């Protein structure tokens, strides 16, 4: 196995900007998982549609197993 991380990009939601509850905007988020051979995988979550400085200043990274699916959390 390589020491290079395996990066998988996942969309957390379909391209929807409005919730079913009405006109309230739901945050559309994307995430990237970086898999390592010798340490826990890491997931970074960030708002969809941002780039440059805006994207770099609005992200969150944690161990991948710290995240749960919406259906599992309800």
C-alpha positions in Angstrom: 0.0 0.0 0.0 1.0 3.6 -0.7 1.7 6.2 2.0 -0.3 8.6 -0.2 -3.8 9.4 1.2 -6.8 8.1 -0.7 -9.2 11.1 -1.3 -12.9 10.4 -1.8 -15.3 13.3 -2.4 -18.9 12.9 -1.3 -21.9 15.2 -1.5 -23.9 15.2 1.7 -27.1 16.4 0.0 -28.5 16.7 -3.4 -28.4 20.1 -5.0 -31.2 21.6 -3.0 -31.1 25.0 -1.5 -34.5 25.1 0.1 -35.9 22.8 2.7 -39.2 20.9 2.6 -40.3 23.1 5.5 -40.6 26.2 3.4 -38.4 29.0 2.4 -35.8 28.4 5.0 -32.4 27.9 3.3 -30.6 24.7 4.2 -26.8 24.7 4.2 -25.6 22.7 1.2 -22.4 20.9 2.3 -19.8 18.8 0.6 -17.2 16.7 2.3 -13.9 15.1 1.4 -12.5 12.0 3.1 -8.8 11.4 3.2 -7.9 7.8 4.0 -4.5 6.9 5.5 -2.9 3.6 5.9 -1.3 4.3 9.3 -3.8 6.6 11.1 -7.6 7.3 11.2 -9.3 8.6 8.1 -10.2 12.4 8.2 -13.3 14.1 6.8 -13.4 17.8 5.9 -16.8 19.4 5.6 -17.3 22.7 3.8 -20.1 24.8 2.2 -20.8 24.0 -1.4 -20.0 26.7 -4.0 -17.1 28.4 -2.2 -13.5 28.7 -3.4 -10.4 30.5 -2.4 -10.2 32.3 0.9 -13.9 31.9 1.6 -13.6 28.1 1.4 -10.4 28.0 3.4 -12.1 30.0 6.2 -15.3 27.9 6.5 -14.3 24.3 6.9 -14.3 21.7 9.7 -12.1 18.6 9.9 -12.4 15.6 12.2 -11.9 11.8 12.3 -14.3 10.3 9.8 -15.9 8.0 12.4 -17.0 11.1 14.4 -19.6 11.8 11.7 -22.9 10.0 11.4 -25.6 10.0 8.7 -28.7 12.1 9.2 -31.0 9.1 9.4 -28.8 7.5 12.1 -29.0 10.7 14.2 -32.8 11.1 14.1 
